[in-house]
Amino acid sequence: MADFGYDISDYTGVDPLFGTMADLEALLSAAHAAGLKVILDLVPNHTSDQHPWFVESRRSKDNPKRDWYIWRDPAADGGPPNNWLSEFGGSALQYDGATAQYYYHAFLAQQPDLNWRNPAVRHAIHDVMRFWLRHGVDGFRVDVIWHLIKDAEFRDNPPNPAFREGRPPHERILPVHSTDQALVHDVIAEMRRVTDEFDSRVLIGEIYLPPERLVAYYGKELGGTQLPFNFALLSAPWNARAIEKIIHDYEGALPPGAWPNWVLGNHDRPRVASRVGHDQARVAAMLLLTLRGTPTLYYGDEIGMRQVAIASGQVRDPFEKNVPNIGVGRDGCRTPMQWDATKNAGFSTSKPWLPVAEDAVHENVVNLDADDRSILSLYKALIGLRRKLPLLQSGDYVRVAAAGDVLLYRRQRGDNSVTIALNLGHQPVSIASSTAGLSGTILLSTFLDREREIIQRAIDLRGNEGVIIDTSDTYAG
């Protein structure tokens, strides 16, 4: 560690809010004993401006840690050295009067970006990773991993011809020089080699890119992230043709042997129950848990939590504070988990950071767990069926049809198959076909009331209903 001039404790300190390292080790042990995996959120793109590394870096131009961050001289007019924009509003270059240079921050000015072209930075983060891996974490979800490398020449980004007023200001330019650089894949391959020093660990990348660029993050010979997050469903138009095209294009873009993944909700986008509607949230659940690969479920979606309206005086999100009144705030999808009907929904005995949803008194885990036809019961049934039928995890995806509000596809493994029929509309539909895999036994309906119903070449779906049909001859039932 001395070779690179840092103290591992600079980046691995335990927040007093969560106790001591011994407390965390006990938590990890308990999780593993229960058969759970623990994934750590790793943020290697930037640090706080209060971090010891940055405090040293900004002391002087010749400080040993100066090159740990991205510093540049002003432009000829004294302004920022290029036109890069912060994702949270304004220039991405912050002037530092003490040293008369600008430093780069992709997000807040209080979050300066590390210089990943510096080998010392890479080695330091690798040691941070090893520290946590030795303590038993099962892998990392790496924040904004596609941001890690920036253009060495610091060239201006080109204007975005598709920009329209009312969108976030940083979208005025295309980040072709500030994100998704070719060298980032070498950096990620190095991170992957660190996790591979330990058995059965995973590297997950947070990446907001279209599928044809996203799949490059599996790396050469699959030596990158095992799971580059596929966020396509977060912004998908909620209709059968659009969703079928997303699935087909993604499956077709995957490198040979790559393991797919799907995300239905996260901390940056409105709640799925608000995006597609309360009734369609059940259909969305069936979609997520019957596609090939690893599904990622955002907390609270399993109980149908909705987007919460945040009053101006309750806003916490710096994005909303910096760029107000155009709907970029993310607080509404980050409100406290609704555990029960007690004060603060059982989330905390103290006033939480964000308000609890008004419907928490009814829409909570305790109430929905007692209802055998609730959305929570549906999620449990879907997960149980997924565990019971390996083909729902690793079977082939076979496109069948997408017409009107109906999406049909098949999951197949050897002689075993199931057909998934989803009605993405509110009106009942009747489907008849001798070739679409509509003969068999219904294993599950999103309404949880049609199990073991036998169908022959046709099925009637209620509005907002999805079903999983056993269409294999060998399923034991």
ZAVEXRO-396419 format. One line per 3 residues: for each residue x, y, z of N, C-alpha, C. Coordinates in steps of 0.05 Angstrom, whole numbers. Example, Ala and Ser with C-alpha at 12.3 -4.5 7.8 and 13.67 -1.06 7.14 Angstrom:
% residues 2
264:-114:156:246:-90:156:264:-66:156 ~ 257:-45:142:273:-21:143:258:1:157
***
This chain:
% residues 477
16:-24:0:0:0:0:17:25:0 ~ 39:24:13:56:48:14:66:56:-13 ~ 69:37:-31:78:43:-58:60:62:-72
34:62:-65:15:79:-79:6:103:-62 ~ 16:105:-39:12:129:-23:-16:132:-12 ~ -28:111:-3:-55:114:9:-58:95:33
-78:101:49:-84:84:72:-111:71:65 ~ -112:44:66:-136:30:59:-160:40:76 ~ -155:49:100:-177:59:116:-190:84:105
-176:98:87:-188:121:74:-214:114:60 ~ -216:90:50:-238:83:33:-255:60:44 ~ -249:50:67:-264:27:78:-274:32:106
-276:57:114:-286:63:141:-315:55:143 ~ -324:47:167:-351:39:172:-366:62:184 ~ -389:69:172:-405:90:183:-415:83:211
-411:101:231:-420:95:258:-450:88:259 ~ -466:98:240:-494:92:240:-499:62:238 ~ -481:47:225:-485:19:221:-468:2:240
-454:14:259:-440:-1:278:-411:-5:271 ~ -398:-24:284:-370:-30:280:-366:-50:258 ~ -341:-54:251:-335:-75:231:-343:-103:242
-340:-107:267:-350:-132:279:-380:-136:275 ~ -395:-114:277:-424:-115:273:-429:-124:244 ~ -414:-112:225:-419:-118:197:-411:-147:191
-389:-156:204:-381:-184:200:-402:-203:210 ~ -414:-196:233:-436:-213:244:-460:-213:225 ~ -466:-190:213:-488:-188:195:-483:-205:170
-458:-204:160:-451:-221:137:-454:-250:143 ~ -444:-258:167:-445:-286:175:-474:-296:177 ~ -491:-279:189:-519:-286:192:-533:-289:165
-526:-270:146:-538:-271:119:-529:-297:105 ~ -504:-304:107:-494:-328:93:-506:-353:106 ~ -510:-353:132:-522:-376:146:-550:-380:137
-563:-358:129:-591:-360:119:-593:-365:90 ~ -569:-370:77:-569:-375:49:-571:-351:31 ~ -566:-327:42:-568:-303:27:-540:-294:17
-540:-279:-5:-516:-266:-15:-517:-236:-9 ~ -494:-225:-4:-492:-197:2:-475:-183:-19 ~ -487:-164:-33:-473:-149:-54:-469:-121:-44
-444:-111:-46:-437:-85:-36:-439:-64:-59 ~ -450:-41:-53:-451:-20:-73:-424:-5:-73 ~ -410:-8:-94:-383:4:-97:-385:29:-114
-374:51:-105:-375:77:-120:-347:86:-126 ~ -334:75:-147:-306:81:-152:-302:105:-172 ~ -324:116:-183:-321:138:-202:-313:164:-189
-323:168:-164:-318:194:-151:-317:190:-121 ~ -307:210:-107:-307:210:-78:-321:236:-69 ~ -323:239:-43:-332:264:-32:-309:284:-34
-315:310:-35:-294:330:-34:-282:332:-6 ~ -293:318:13:-282:317:40:-265:292:44 ~ -263:275:24:-247:251:27:-218:258:30
-203:244:46:-174:250:50:-158:251:24 ~ -166:235:4:-151:236:-21:-155:262:-35 ~ -180:272:-36:-185:298:-50:-174:321:-34
-176:320:-7:-165:341:9:-136:345:3 ~ -121:322:0:-93:324:-8:-90:334:-36 ~ -106:324:-54:-104:331:-82:-107:361:-88
-124:374:-73:-129:402:-78:-109:421:-63 ~ -91:410:-47:-73:427:-32:-54:442:-51 ~ -44:429:-72:-25:442:-90:-23:426:-115
-13:439:-136:-10:426:-162:11:404:-161 ~ 30:406:-143:51:385:-142:46:365:-119 ~ 22:365:-107:16:345:-87:16:317:-99
27:297:-85:28:270:-96:1:259:-105 ~ -20:269:-93:-47:259:-101:-61:277:-121 ~ -47:297:-131:-60:315:-150:-71:299:-174
-56:280:-184:-65:266:-208:-84:243:-201 ~ -92:241:-176:-113:222:-169:-141:231:-178 ~ -143:257:-185:-167:269:-194:-162:282:-221
-182:294:-233:-179:304:-260:-179:335:-259 ~ -155:345:-261:-151:374:-259:-142:385:-287 ~ -152:409:-294:-145:421:-319:-142:452:-315
-125:464:-331:-122:493:-331:-147:505:-344 ~ -153:530:-337:-176:544:-350:-172:547:-380 ~ -194:552:-394:-192:559:-422:-179:586:-425
-174:594:-449:-161:620:-454:-176:643:-443 ~ -202:641:-441:-218:663:-430:-221:661:-400 ~ -208:641:-388:-210:638:-359:-232:619:-350
-249:611:-369:-272:594:-362:-265:565:-362 ~ -285:548:-360:-280:519:-359:-265:509:-384 ~ -249:489:-381:-232:479:-404:-247:465:-426
-272:457:-421:-289:446:-443:-318:450:-435 ~ -336:438:-452:-364:443:-449:-379:421:-434 ~ -365:403:-421:-378:381:-408:-397:391:-387
-420:377:-385:-441:385:-366:-445:364:-344 ~ -450:374:-320:-457:356:-298:-485:344:-302 ~ -488:319:-295:-515:307:-297:-534:319:-278
-524:333:-258:-541:346:-238:-544:376:-243 ~ -537:385:-267:-541:413:-274:-516:429:-274 ~ -512:446:-294:-490:465:-296:-465:451:-307
-443:467:-307:-418:456:-317:-408:433:-300 ~ -394:415:-313:-381:393:-298:-353:400:-288 ~ -345:425:-293:-319:434:-284:-322:455:-262
-309:450:-239:-311:468:-216:-284:482:-212 ~ -285:508:-210:-260:523:-207:-251:523:-178 ~ -225:518:-174:-213:518:-148:-193:541:-146
-201:562:-132:-186:587:-131:-158:583:-119 ~ -155:565:-101:-129:562:-87:-107:553:-107 ~ -114:537:-126:-94:527:-145:-99:536:-174
-119:552:-178:-126:564:-204:-129:543:-226 ~ -142:521:-219:-149:501:-239:-178:491:-234 ~ -188:477:-254:-215:465:-252:-212:435:-247
-231:424:-231:-232:395:-229:-259:386:-240 ~ -258:361:-250:-282:350:-263:-300:335:-244 ~ -326:339:-246:-346:324:-230:-369:317:-248
-374:292:-253:-396:284:-270:-423:290:-257 ~ -423:291:-230:-448:295:-216:-446:321:-199 ~ -447:319:-173:-445:344:-157:-416:354:-156
-414:380:-151:-387:392:-147:-374:380:-123 ~ -390:370:-104:-379:358:-80:-371:329:-84 ~ -373:319:-110:-366:292:-117:-346:292:-139
-321:299:-134:-300:300:-155:-294:272:-166 ~ -291:270:-192:-285:244:-205:-256:237:-201 ~ -252:211:-195:-225:200:-194:-213:197:-222
-187:198:-224:-173:195:-249:-166:166:-253 ~ -182:151:-267:-178:122:-271:-156:116:-291 ~ -145:137:-304:-121:132:-321:-96:130:-304
-97:137:-279:-75:135:-260:-74:107:-248 ~ -52:92:-253:-51:65:-242:-53:64:-211 ~ -44:85:-198:-46:85:-169:-75:85:-159
-92:99:-174:-120:100:-167:-132:72:-171 ~ -126:59:-193:-137:33:-198:-128:13:-177 ~ -102:14:-170:-92:-5:-149:-106:1:-122
-110:26:-116:-123:33:-91:-151:21:-90 ~ -167:24:-111:-194:14:-111:-194:-17:-111 ~ -174:-29:-125:-172:-58:-124:-168:-68:-96
-151:-53:-81:-147:-61:-53:-172:-58:-36 ~ -187:-37:-42:-213:-33:-28:-231:-57:-34 ~ -232:-66:-59:-248:-89:-66:-239:-114:-51
-213:-118:-50:-202:-142:-36:-209:-141:-7 ~ -208:-117:5:-214:-114:33:-242:-125:39 ~ -262:-117:22:-290:-125:27:-294:-154:19
-281:-163:-1:-283:-191:-9:-273:-210:12 ~ -250:-202:25:-240:-218:47:-259:-219:71 ~ -274:-198:73:-293:-197:96:-320:-211:89
-322:-222:65:-344:-240:59:-366:-229:41 ~ -363:-205:29:-383:-196:11:-382:-214:-14 ~ -404:-217:-27:-406:-236:-50:-403:-222:-77
-397:-197:-76:-392:-183:-101:-399:-153:-99 ~ -400:-140:-122:-404:-111:-122:-424:-103:-144 ~ -441:-84:-137:-456:-69:-157:-440:-43:-160
-428:-39:-184:-410:-17:-188:-425:7:-200 ~ -426:28:-185:-440:52:-193:-428:65:-218 ~ -445:74:-236:-438:89:-261:-411:79:-273
-410:53:-277:-384:41:-286:-376:51:-314 ~ -396:59:-330:-389:68:-357:-377:96:-357 ~ -376:109:-334:-364:136:-332:-334:135:-325
-323:112:-318:-297:112:-305:-274:125:-321 ~ -275:122:-347:-253:133:-364:-264:157:-381 ~ -249:179:-381:-257:202:-397:-236:207:-419
-244:221:-439:-227:227:-462:-201:240:-453 ~ -178:228:-461:-152:238:-453:-147:267:-463 ~ -159:274:-486:-154:301:-497:-175:322:-486
-194:312:-471:-214:330:-458:-229:347:-479 ~ -236:334:-502:-249:348:-523:-278:355:-516 ~ -288:377:-528:-316:384:-525:-334:362:-534
-357:358:-520:-377:340:-529:-394:354:-551 ~ -404:339:-571:-420:351:-592:-448:357:-582 ~ -462:376:-595:-490:382:-587:-508:359:-594
-530:357:-579:-550:336:-583:-572:347:-601 ~ -573:338:-626:-594:349:-644:-622:342:-636 ~ -625:321:-619:-652:312:-611:-661:326:-586
-645:343:-574:-652:355:-548:-677:372:-552 ~ -695:371:-532:-718:388:-531:-721:401:-504 ~ -732:425:-504:-735:439:-479:-753:424:-460
-747:426:-434:-761:411:-414:-747:386:-405 ~ -727:378:-421:-710:355:-413:-688:365:-395 ~ -674:347:-380:-652:355:-363:-630:369:-380
-620:391:-370:-601:408:-385:-576:393:-396 ~ -566:373:-381:-542:359:-390:-547:344:-416 ~ -572:339:-423:-577:326:-448:-574:343:-473
-567:368:-469:-561:386:-492:-537:377:-508 ~ -519:362:-495:-496:352:-509:-495:322:-507 ~ -482:309:-526:-479:280:-526:-453:273:-513
-453:256:-492:-429:251:-476:-409:232:-489 ~ -403:237:-514:-386:218:-529:-357:218:-520 ~ -348:240:-507:-321:241:-497:-319:238:-466
-341:238:-453:-341:238:-423:-350:211:-412 ~ -362:194:-428:-371:167:-419:-366:147:-441 ~ -368:121:-433:-367:98:-451:-343:99:-470
-320:104:-458:-295:104:-474:-284:76:-477 ~ -269:71:-499:-259:44:-505:-242:33:-482 ~ -226:50:-470:-207:41:-449:-222:31:-424
-247:39:-421:-262:30:-397:-263:0:-395 ~ -263:-14:-418:-266:-43:-417:-241:-56:-406 ~ -218:-44:-410:-193:-54:-398:-194:-50:-368
-204:-27:-359:-206:-21:-331:-225:-41:-317 ~ -248:-46:-330:-267:-65:-319:-256:-93:-318 ~ -241:-101:-339:-228:-128:-339:-210:-131:-315
-195:-109:-308:-178:-110:-284:-195:-114:-259 ~ -217:-101:-257:-235:-104:-233:-245:-133:-232 ~ -252:-143:-255:-263:-171:-256:-241:-190:-246
-216:-186:-254:-195:-204:-246:-192:-203:-215 ~ -197:-180:-203:-196:-179:-174:-218:-196:-162 ~ -243:-194:-171:-264:-210:-160:-259:-240:-165
-246:-246:-188:-240:-274:-194:-219:-286:-176 ~ -205:-270:-161:-186:-280:-141:-200:-295:-119 ~ -227:-291:-117:-243:-303:-96:-265:-320:-109
-273:-341:-96:-292:-360:-108:-320:-348:-108 ~ -334:-353:-130:-363:-348:-132:-371:-319:-125 ~ -357:-300:-137:-363:-272:-133:-374:-260:-159
-388:-238:-157:-401:-227:-181:-395:-197:-183 ~ -393:-188:-208:-389:-159:-214:-412:-150:-230 ~ -427:-131:-219:-451:-120:-233:-446:-91:-240
-452:-83:-264:-447:-56:-272:-472:-40:-276 ~ -473:-16:-264:-495:3:-270:-488:18:-295 ~ -504:13:-316:-497:24:-343:-523:32:-357
-526:58:-362:-549:67:-377:-541:71:-406 ~ -542:50:-422:-535:50:-450:-555:32:-465 ~ -559:38:-491:-576:20:-507:-563:-8:-510
-580:-28:-515:-570:-56:-514:-545:-61:-531 ~ -544:-49:-555:-522:-55:-573:-495:-45:-562 ~ -496:-25:-544:-472:-15:-531:-468:-28:-503
-491:-33:-491:-490:-45:-464:-476:-72:-464 ~ -480:-89:-484:-470:-116:-484:-439:-117:-486 ~ -427:-95:-495:-398:-94:-495:-386:-96:-467
-403:-90:-446:-393:-90:-419:-392:-118:-407 ~ -400:-139:-422:-393:-166:-415:-364:-171:-418 ~ -351:-155:-435:-322:-156:-438:-313:-177:-459
-288:-174:-467:-276:-193:-485:-275:-221:-472 ~ -285:-240:-486:-287:-268:-476:-301:-269:-449 ~ -321:-251:-446:-338:-250:-421:-321:-244:-397
-300:-228:-400:-282:-221:-378:-288:-194:-366 ~ -312:-183:-371:-320:-158:-358:-339:-163:-336 ~ -361:-147:-334:-381:-152:-314:-398:-176:-321
-404:-193:-302:-422:-215:-307:-450:-205:-314 ~ -458:-183:-301:-485:-172:-305:-483:-142:-310 ~ -481:-134:-335:-485:-105:-341:-515:-100:-339
-523:-83:-320:-552:-79:-316:-566:-72:-342 ~ -587:-87:-348:-604:-81:-371:-629:-66:-362 ~ -628:-40:-366:-650:-22:-356:-671:-17:-377
-672:-32:-399:-690:-26:-421:-719:-24:-413 ~ -728:-41:-394:-756:-41:-386:-764:-16:-370 ~ -744:-2:-359:-750:22:-343:-762:44:-359
-756:45:-385:-767:66:-402:-783:55:-426 ~ -790:30:-425:-804:18:-447:-832:28:-450 ~ -841:34:-474:-870:39:-478:-885:13:-470
-906:16:-455:-919:-8:-444:-940:-19:-464 ~ -929:-31:-485:-946:-44:-504:-932:-69:-515 ~ -947:-88:-525:-936:-114:-532:-914:-113:-553
-918:-98:-574:-898:-97:-596:-872:-85:-586 ~ -874:-63:-571:-849:-50:-561:-833:-68:-543 ~ -847:-82:-524:-833:-99:-505:-822:-124:-519
-837:-135:-538:-827:-158:-553:-802:-151:-568 ~ -801:-127:-580:-777:-118:-595:-753:-115:-576 ~ -758:-103:-553:-736:-100:-533:-724:-127:-526
-742:-147:-520:-732:-173:-513:-716:-186:-536 ~ -728:-185:-559:-715:-197:-583:-688:-184:-589 ~ -687:-158:-589:-662:-144:-596:-641:-149:-575
-648:-150:-550:-629:-155:-528:-618:-183:-530 ~ -637:-203:-533:-628:-230:-536:-609:-234:-560 ~ -615:-219:-582:-599:-222:-605:-572:-208:-603
-570:-188:-585:-545:-174:-582:-526:-187:-563 ~ -536:-205:-546:-519:-217:-525:-496:-233:-538 ~ -471:-230:-527:-449:-246:-537:-454:-276:-530
-442:-294:-545:-446:-322:-539:-438:-329:-510 ~ -455:-342:-496:-450:-350:-469:-456:-329:-448 ~ -463:-305:-456:-469:-283:-437:-496:-289:-423
-497:-283:-398:-521:-288:-382:-538:-262:-381 ~ -563:-263:-390:-579:-239:-390:-589:-230:-363 ~ -600:-206:-362:-612:-197:-337:-633:-176:-344
-652:-172:-326:-674:-153:-330:-679:-137:-304 ~ -685:-112:-307:-691:-94:-285:-718:-81:-290 ~ -735:-82:-270:-762:-71:-273:-765:-44:-258
-748:-40:-237:-750:-15:-222:-723:-10:-208 ~ -717:16:-204:-693:23:-189:-696:50:-176 ~ -674:59:-164:-675:84:-148:-674:109:-164
-672:107:-191:-670:130:-208:-695:135:-225 ~ -713:116:-225:-737:118:-243:-763:116:-227 ~ -784:127:-237:-810:125:-223:-818:96:-218
-833:91:-198:-842:65:-190:-858:52:-213 ~ -854:25:-216:-867:11:-238:-897:13:-234 ~ -908:12:-210:-937:13:-206:-948:40:-214
-932:60:-215:-940:86:-225:-935:89:-255 ~ -914:76:-265:-908:78:-293:-929:63:-310 ~ -936:39:-302:-954:23:-318:-982:21:-307
-986:30:-282:-1012:28:-269:-1012:6:-249 ~ -1029:10:-229:-1031:-9:-207:-1038:-37:-216 ~ -1058:-39:-234:-1067:-66:-244:-1046:-79:-261
-1032:-64:-278:-1012:-75:-296:-987:-83:-281 ~ -983:-73:-257:-959:-79:-241:-957:-110:-237 ~ -980:-123:-235:-980:-152:-232:-970:-166:-258
-979:-156:-280:-970:-166:-306:-940:-162:-309 ~ -931:-138:-301:-903:-132:-302:-886:-151:-285 ~ -897:-159:-262:-883:-178:-245:-880:-205:-259
-901:-213:-273:-899:-239:-288:-879:-237:-311 ~ -879:-214:-324:-859:-210:-345:-831:-213:-334 ~ -825:-198:-313:-798:-198:-301:-789:-225:-294
-806:-241:-281:-798:-266:-269:-802:-290:-288 ~ -808:-285:-313:-810:-307:-333:-791:-302:-357 ~ -776:-280:-356:-756:-276:-377:-730:-291:-370
-714:-297:-391:-689:-312:-387:-669:-294:-373 ~ -655:-306:-353:-633:-292:-339:-640:-284:-311 ~ -625:-265:-301:-628:-257:-273:-646:-233:-271
-668:-235:-255:-686:-212:-251:-676:-195:-227 ~ -679:-169:-229:-673:-152:-206:-698:-138:-197 ~ -705:-141:-172:-729:-130:-161:-722:-107:-142
-734:-84:-146:-730:-61:-129:-748:-62:-105 ~ -737:-55:-81:-752:-58:-57:-779:-44:-59 ~ -800:-56:-48:-826:-45:-48:-843:-51:-73
-830:-58:-95:-846:-65:-119:-862:-90:-113 ~ -852:-107:-96:-867:-132:-90:-892:-127:-74 ~ -896:-103:-63:-921:-96:-51:-935:-74:-66
-926:-69:-90:-939:-49:-107:-936:-20:-98 ~ -914:-14:-85:-910:14:-76:-911:33:-100 ~ -924:55:-96:-927:75:-117:-908:98:-113
-905:114:-134:-890:139:-132:-903:158:-113 ~ -888:170:-94:-899:188:-74:-894:217:-83 ~ -915:233:-82:-912:261:-88:-896:275:-65
-876:289:-73:-858:302:-53:-863:332:-54 ~ -871:343:-31:-875:372:-29:-849:387:-32 ~ -849:411:-40:-825:427:-45:-807:428:-20
-820:430:3:-804:432:28:-792:405:37 ~ -800:383:23:-790:357:31:-769:346:12 ~ -763:361:-9:-744:351:-29:-716:347:-17
-705:324:-22:-678:317:-14:-659:313:-37 ~ -670:305:-60:-653:298:-83:-639:323:-94 ~ -612:323:-94:-597:346:-105:-603:351:-135
-610:331:-149:-617:334:-178:-641:353:-180 ~ -662:347:-164:-686:364:-165:-680:392:-154 ~ -663:394:-134:-657:420:-124:-641:437:-144
-623:424:-159:-608:439:-179:-623:445:-204 ~ -641:426:-212:-656:429:-236:-686:426:-229 ~ -698:446:-217:-725:443:-207:-747:445:-229
-770:434:-222:-795:439:-237:-797:426:-264 ~ -779:407:-270:-783:392:-296:-786:362:-291 ~ -789:355:-265:-796:327:-259:-772:308:-258
-748:318:-251:-725:299:-250:-721:288:-222 ~ -736:298:-202:-732:288:-175:-737:259:-171 ~ -719:246:-156:-721:217:-152:-730:209:-124
-737:229:-107:-746:223:-80:-771:205:-79 ~ -789:209:-99:-814:195:-98:-812:165:-100 ~ -790:154:-111:-787:125:-112:-768:115:-90
-761:133:-72:-741:125:-51:-753:127:-23 ~ -779:129:-21:-792:132:5:-790:106:22 ~ -795:109:48:-791:86:66:-807:61:59
-795:38:62:-808:12:58:-832:11:77 ~ -854:1:66:-879:0:81:-883:-28:94 ~ -873:-30:118:-873:-56:131:-900:-62:145
-911:-42:158:-936:-47:173:-951:-21:176 ~ -972:-22:192:-990:2:195:-982:19:219 ~ -960:14:232:-952:30:255:-939:56:245
-932:73:264:-920:99:257:-895:95:240 ~ -893:111:220:-870:110:201:-869:83:186 ~ -892:70:184:-896:45:169:-877:23:179
-867:25:204:-849:5:215:-821:7:204 ~ -816:28:189:-789:32:178:-769:42:198 ~ -778:60:216:-760:72:235:-777:82:259
-764:83:282:-777:96:305:-773:126:305 ~ -755:135:288:-751:164:285:-763:174:258 ~ -765:200:256:-777:211:231:-758:205:208
-768:192:187:-751:184:165:-743:208:148 ~ -722:204:132:-711:225:114:-732:234:94 ~ -748:216:84:-769:222:65:-796:213:76
-818:226:67:-844:219:78:-853:191:71 ~ -869:180:89:-882:154:84:-906:158:67 ~ -911:140:48:-935:142:31:-960:141:48
-980:156:39:-1006:157:54:-1020:130:54 ~ -1016:114:33:-1030:89:33:-1016:67:49 ~ -994:74:63:-979:53:77:-995:40:99
-1016:53:109:-1032:42:131:-1047:17:120 ~ -1052:16:94:-1065:-7:82:-1046:-24:66 ~ -1030:-10:49:-1012:-24:31:-985:-29:44
-983:-50:59:-958:-56:73:-954:-87:74 ~ -931:-95:82:-923:-123:81:-942:-140:99 ~ -948:-131:123:-964:-147:141:-992:-152:129
-1004:-131:119:-1031:-134:108:-1031:-151:83 ~ -1013:-146:65:-1012:-160:39:-1003:-189:43 ~ -987:-195:63:-979:-222:68:-1002:-239:78
-1022:-226:90:-1046:-240:100:-1066:-245:78 ~ -1062:-232:55:-1081:-235:32:-1070:-254:12 ~ -1082:-277:9:-1070:-297:-9:-1073:-291:-39
-1086:-268:-45:-1087:-260:-73:-1076:-232:-78 ~ -1059:-223:-59:-1047:-197:-62:-1023:-198:-82 ~ -1013:-175:-89:-990:-174:-107:-966:-186:-93
-964:-184:-66:-942:-197:-52:-944:-228:-55 ~ -968:-238:-52:-972:-267:-56:-966:-275:-84 ~ -972:-258:-104:-965:-264:-131:-935:-266:-135
-920:-247:-124:-891:-248:-126:-880:-273:-113 ~ -890:-281:-90:-881:-305:-78:-887:-330:-95 ~ -911:-330:-107:-918:-353:-124:-900:-354:-149
-894:-330:-161:-876:-329:-184:-848:-339:-177 ~ -838:-330:-155:-811:-338:-147:-811:-368:-141 ~ -832:-377:-128:-833:-406:-122:-834:-423:-147
-850:-414:-167:-852:-429:-192:-825:-428:-207 ~ -812:-405:-206:-786:-402:-219:-765:-421:-207 ~ -766:-425:-181:-748:-444:-168:-756:-473:-175
-781:-478:-178:-790:-505:-183:-784:-514:-212 ~ -786:-494:-231:-782:-500:-259:-756:-488:-269 ~ -734:-503:-271:-709:-492:-280:-711:-479:-307
-729:-487:-324:-731:-475:-350:-739:-445:-349 ~ -752:-437:-327:-758:-409:-324:-733:-392:-317 ~ -712:-405:-308:-687:-392:-303:-669:-392:-327
-665:-416:-338:-644:-419:-359:-654:-430:-385 ~ -680:-436:-387:-691:-446:-413:-689:-425:-435 ~ -690:-434:-459:-690:-416:-482:-714:-398:-482
-710:-373:-492:-732:-355:-497:-740:-358:-527 ~ -766:-363:-531:-776:-367:-559:-798:-347:-563 ~ -794:-328:-582:-815:-309:-588:-838:-323:-601
-863:-315:-594:-887:-328:-607:-903:-307:-621 ~ -913:-286:-607:-929:-266:-620:-931:-241:-603 ~ -936:-219:-616:-942:-194:-603:-962:-179:-620
-987:-178:-612:-1008:-166:-628:-1028:-153:-609 ~ -1035:-128:-616:-1053:-113:-599:-1042:-110:-571 ~ -1056:-118:-551:-1046:-117:-523:-1034:-143:-513
-1032:-163:-531:-1024:-189:-522:-995:-195:-529 ~ -980:-204:-510:-952:-212:-514:-951:-242:-507 ~ -941:-258:-526:-938:-287:-522:-909:-295:-527
-898:-311:-508:-872:-322:-513:-870:-349:-498 ~ -850:-364:-505:-847:-391:-493:-819:-393:-480 ~ -818:-407:-458:-793:-415:-446:-790:-445:-449
-768:-454:-459:-766:-482:-468:-739:-493:-460 ~ -740:-518:-451:-715:-533:-444:-720:-562:-450 ~ -707:-572:-471:-712:-600:-478:-741:-604:-486
-753:-624:-475:-781:-630:-481:-801:-614:-463 ~ -790:-599:-445:-807:-583:-427:-810:-555:-437 ~ -834:-544:-434:-839:-516:-442:-863:-505:-427
-862:-479:-424:-885:-464:-414:-889:-440:-433 ~ -914:-432:-436:-921:-409:-453:-931:-387:-434 ~ -922:-363:-438:-930:-341:-422:-948:-323:-440
-972:-318:-431:-991:-300:-445:-997:-276:-427 ~ -991:-253:-436:-994:-228:-421:-1013:-209:-435 ~ -1034:-201:-421:-1052:-180:-431:-1043:-153:-420
-1031:-137:-436:-1020:-111:-428:-1041:-89:-430 ~ -1066:-97:-434:-1088:-77:-435:-1108:-82:-413 ~ -1128:-65:-413:-1148:-66:-392:-1174:-81:-400
-1176:-88:-426:-1200:-101:-436:-1194:-131:-439 ~ -1215:-148:-435:-1212:-177:-439:-1204:-183:-468 ~ -1190:-204:-472:-1182:-213:-499:-1185:-243:-500
-1191:-253:-524:-1192:-282:-529:-1171:-289:-550 ~ -1155:-309:-545:-1134:-317:-562:-1139:-346:-570 ~ -1139:-351:-597:-1143:-378:-607:-1121:-384:-627
-1106:-407:-623:-1085:-414:-641:-1078:-443:-637 ~ -1073:-457:-658:-1065:-485:-656:-1035:-488:-655 ~ -1020:-466:-659:-991:-467:-660:-977:-450:-639
-992:-435:-623:-980:-415:-604:-975:-428:-577 ~ -979:-453:-574:-973:-465:-548:-995:-459:-527 ~ -1020:-460:-536:-1042:-453:-518:-1058:-477:-510
-1046:-500:-510:-1059:-524:-500:-1043:-534:-477 ~ -1056:-538:-455:-1042:-547:-431:-1057:-540:-405 ~ -1041:-537:-384:-1052:-531:-358:-1041:-504:-348
-1059:-487:-338:-1050:-462:-327:-1036:-467:-300 ~ -1012:-459:-299:-996:-462:-274:-1001:-438:-255 ~ -1004:-414:-267:-1007:-390:-251:-1020:-368:-267
-1038:-354:-254:-1050:-330:-265:-1043:-307:-246 ~ -1041:-283:-258:-1034:-260:-241:-1057:-254:-221 ~ -1081:-265:-226:-1102:-262:-206:-1102:-284:-186
-1084:-304:-189:-1081:-326:-170:-1107:-342:-165 ~ -1122:-347:-187:-1147:-361:-184:-1153:-381:-207 ~ -1133:-388:-223:-1139:-406:-246:-1120:-430:-247
-1105:-435:-225:-1086:-457:-225:-1100:-484:-232 ~ -1087:-499:-249:-1096:-526:-258:-1119:-525:-277 ~ -1127:-502:-286:-1147:-500:-307:-1135:-510:-334
-1150:-528:-347:-1141:-540:-372:-1152:-524:-396 ~ -1134:-518:-415:-1143:-503:-439:-1135:-519:-464 ~ -1150:-515:-486:-1145:-529:-511:-1145:-508:-534
-1121:-501:-542:-1116:-484:-566:-1128:-457:-564 ~ -1138:-449:-541:-1149:-422:-538:-1150:-414:-509 ~ -1149:-388:-504:-1151:-379:-477:-1164:-351:-476
-1180:-347:-456:-1192:-320:-451:-1176:-307:-428 ~ -1167:-283:-433:-1153:-268:-413:-1170:-244:-404 ~ -1172:-241:-378:-1185:-217:-369:-1167:-193:-373
-1178:-169:-371:-1161:-145:-372:-1140:-147:-350 ~ -1115:-139:-356:-1093:-138:-337:-1087:-166:-326 ~ -1089:-186:-342:-1083:-213:-333:-1060:-225:-349
-1044:-240:-335:-1023:-256:-348:-1026:-284:-338 ~ -1018:-304:-354:-1019:-332:-345:-993:-346:-355 ~ -986:-367:-340:-964:-385:-347:-977:-412:-352
-973:-423:-376:-986:-448:-384:-965:-470:-388 ~ -969:-492:-374:-952:-515:-378:-959:-528:-405 ~ -941:-527:-423:-946:-539:-450:-927:-562:-456
-916:-574:-435:-897:-597:-439:-912:-622:-431 ~ -904:-644:-444:-916:-670:-439:-905:-683:-413 ~ -881:-673:-404:-868:-688:-383:-871:-673:-356
-884:-650:-356:-887:-636:-330:-905:-652:-311 ~ -896:-657:-287:-910:-675:-268:-933:-661:-255 ~ -932:-634:-254:-954:-619:-241:-953:-619:-211
***
